[in-house]
Amino acid sequence: YLIQPNEWITFDFWLPCLVLINWLVPFLYCTLRDLFDRGPRFDGYHKFFNRMCIFFTFIYIFVIVKQYFIAPIVPPYHKLAFGAHNFVPFMATADYIEQTLKAGKPLYDFILYAAELICLGIPFGYMIRVALRKLNFVFRIIIYILFPAALEFIQYYTNLGRADIDDCVFSIIGILIGVILFHIMNATFQTIAARDFMISRAQQKKYHF
């Protein structure tokens, strides 16, 4: 597998998605069972959830490093003249969209670029909301903003990838979606299971007593 070219298996970045699917299927299954089951079989779900989060973090770090510094995601439009940097959100993006539509060309490259950055932000928003749920709301907001900003600063100073304000904004949108997903999940547990998502069945019984 490591010796390329290989006529049997060639490396592609989408291959790690198999690892993600292998993580996602049992995670969703056990989460649904914990939500709907009333028996003792899934009492240890939160221990499983914490371990799955740790495993996912390793995958996530690998993807972040790969997509930001090894084979960086770059916008489909050209760099600004004279080495200038874009500090106005969506200025270069809006200009690119306008010029592309005028030329009658598809926006597929831009949509893929934006979708990748947004998707990379979703797990961070969700995980931080779970891990730091007891932290003050303002401090969580600061962390949400600092994470994508730090990635862009590292790209800027290491010259790995392309630091751009739009990348930061798209990442923050993804982080916001991750936070919303947590709240949707928590509201679902409150409605169906009559408990917060992060409260286990054992804790729920303790509270009832």
Contacts in CASP RR format, 6 or more apart in sequence:
PFRMAT RR
TARGET T0000
AUTHOR 0000-0000-0000
METHOD contacts of the structure
MODEL  1
YLIQPNEWITFDFWLPCLVLINWLVPFLYCTLRDLFDRGPRFDGYHKFFN
RMCIFFTFIYIFVIVKQYFIAPIVPPYHKLAFGAHNFVPFMATADYIEQT
LKAGKPLYDFILYAAELICLGIPFGYMIRVALRKLNFVFRIIIYILFPAA
LEFIQYYTNLGRADIDDCVFSIIGILIGVILFHIMNATFQTIAARDFMIS
RAQQKKYHF
1 9 0 8 1.000
1 11 0 8 1.000
4 10 0 8 1.000
4 11 0 8 1.000
13 66 0 8 1.000
13 71 0 8 1.000
16 59 0 8 1.000
16 62 0 8 1.000
16 63 0 8 1.000
19 59 0 8 1.000
20 59 0 8 1.000
23 52 0 8 1.000
23 55 0 8 1.000
23 56 0 8 1.000
23 59 0 8 1.000
26 52 0 8 1.000
27 49 0 8 1.000
27 52 0 8 1.000
30 42 0 8 1.000
30 45 0 8 1.000
30 48 0 8 1.000
30 49 0 8 1.000
31 45 0 8 1.000
31 49 0 8 1.000
33 41 0 8 1.000
33 42 0 8 1.000
33 45 0 8 1.000
34 42 0 8 1.000
34 45 0 8 1.000
34 193 0 8 1.000
35 188 0 8 1.000
35 189 0 8 1.000
35 192 0 8 1.000
35 193 0 8 1.000
36 192 0 8 1.000
36 193 0 8 1.000
40 201 0 8 1.000
42 201 0 8 1.000
43 200 0 8 1.000
43 201 0 8 1.000
43 202 0 8 1.000
44 200 0 8 1.000
45 200 0 8 1.000
45 201 0 8 1.000
46 198 0 8 1.000
46 200 0 8 1.000
53 127 0 8 1.000
53 130 0 8 1.000
53 131 0 8 1.000
56 123 0 8 1.000
56 127 0 8 1.000
57 127 0 8 1.000
60 123 0 8 1.000
60 124 0 8 1.000
60 127 0 8 1.000
63 120 0 8 1.000
64 120 0 8 1.000
64 151 0 8 1.000
67 73 0 8 1.000
67 116 0 8 1.000
67 120 0 8 1.000
68 151 0 8 1.000
68 154 0 8 1.000
68 155 0 8 1.000
68 160 0 8 1.000
68 161 0 8 1.000
69 154 0 8 1.000
69 155 0 8 1.000
69 158 0 8 1.000
69 160 0 8 1.000
69 161 0 8 1.000
72 155 0 8 1.000
72 160 0 8 1.000
72 161 0 8 1.000
72 162 0 8 1.000
73 113 0 8 1.000
73 116 0 8 1.000
73 117 0 8 1.000
73 167 0 8 1.000
74 113 0 8 1.000
74 161 0 8 1.000
74 162 0 8 1.000
75 92 0 8 1.000
75 93 0 8 1.000
75 96 0 8 1.000
75 110 0 8 1.000
75 113 0 8 1.000
75 162 0 8 1.000
75 164 0 8 1.000
75 166 0 8 1.000
75 167 0 8 1.000
76 96 0 8 1.000
76 109 0 8 1.000
76 110 0 8 1.000
76 113 0 8 1.000
77 92 0 8 1.000
77 93 0 8 1.000
77 95 0 8 1.000
77 96 0 8 1.000
79 162 0 8 1.000
80 86 0 8 1.000
80 92 0 8 1.000
85 156 0 8 1.000
85 163 0 8 1.000
85 164 0 8 1.000
86 92 0 8 1.000
86 164 0 8 1.000
86 165 0 8 1.000
86 166 0 8 1.000
87 165 0 8 1.000
88 165 0 8 1.000
89 165 0 8 1.000
89 166 0 8 1.000
89 169 0 8 1.000
90 166 0 8 1.000
90 169 0 8 1.000
92 164 0 8 1.000
92 166 0 8 1.000
93 110 0 8 1.000
93 166 0 8 1.000
96 110 0 8 1.000
97 107 0 8 1.000
97 110 0 8 1.000
100 106 0 8 1.000
100 107 0 8 1.000
100 110 0 8 1.000
101 107 0 8 1.000
114 170 0 8 1.000
117 167 0 8 1.000
117 170 0 8 1.000
117 171 0 8 1.000
117 174 0 8 1.000
118 170 0 8 1.000
118 171 0 8 1.000
118 173 0 8 1.000
118 174 0 8 1.000
118 177 0 8 1.000
119 174 0 8 1.000
120 171 0 8 1.000
120 174 0 8 1.000
121 148 0 8 1.000
121 171 0 8 1.000
121 174 0 8 1.000
121 175 0 8 1.000
121 177 0 8 1.000
121 178 0 8 1.000
122 174 0 8 1.000
122 175 0 8 1.000
122 177 0 8 1.000
122 178 0 8 1.000
122 181 0 8 1.000
123 178 0 8 1.000
124 144 0 8 1.000
124 147 0 8 1.000
124 171 0 8 1.000
124 175 0 8 1.000
124 178 0 8 1.000
125 144 0 8 1.000
125 174 0 8 1.000
125 175 0 8 1.000
125 176 0 8 1.000
125 177 0 8 1.000
125 178 0 8 1.000
125 179 0 8 1.000
125 182 0 8 1.000
126 178 0 8 1.000
126 179 0 8 1.000
126 181 0 8 1.000
126 182 0 8 1.000
128 140 0 8 1.000
128 143 0 8 1.000
128 144 0 8 1.000
128 175 0 8 1.000
129 140 0 8 1.000
129 178 0 8 1.000
129 179 0 8 1.000
129 182 0 8 1.000
129 183 0 8 1.000
130 182 0 8 1.000
130 198 0 8 1.000
132 139 0 8 1.000
132 140 0 8 1.000
132 143 0 8 1.000
133 198 0 8 1.000
144 172 0 8 1.000
144 175 0 8 1.000
144 176 0 8 1.000
144 179 0 8 1.000
145 172 0 8 1.000
147 171 0 8 1.000
147 175 0 8 1.000
148 167 0 8 1.000
148 168 0 8 1.000
148 171 0 8 1.000
148 172 0 8 1.000
148 175 0 8 1.000
149 168 0 8 1.000
151 167 0 8 1.000
151 168 0 8 1.000
151 171 0 8 1.000
152 163 0 8 1.000
152 164 0 8 1.000
152 165 0 8 1.000
152 167 0 8 1.000
152 168 0 8 1.000
153 163 0 8 1.000
154 160 0 8 1.000
155 161 0 8 1.000
155 162 0 8 1.000
155 163 0 8 1.000
156 163 0 8 1.000
182 197 0 8 1.000
185 197 0 8 1.000
186 196 0 8 1.000
186 197 0 8 1.000
186 198 0 8 1.000
188 197 0 8 1.000
189 195 0 8 1.000
189 196 0 8 1.000
189 197 0 8 1.000
190 196 0 8 1.000
194 204 0 8 1.000
195 201 0 8 1.000
195 204 0 8 1.000
199 207 0 8 1.000
END
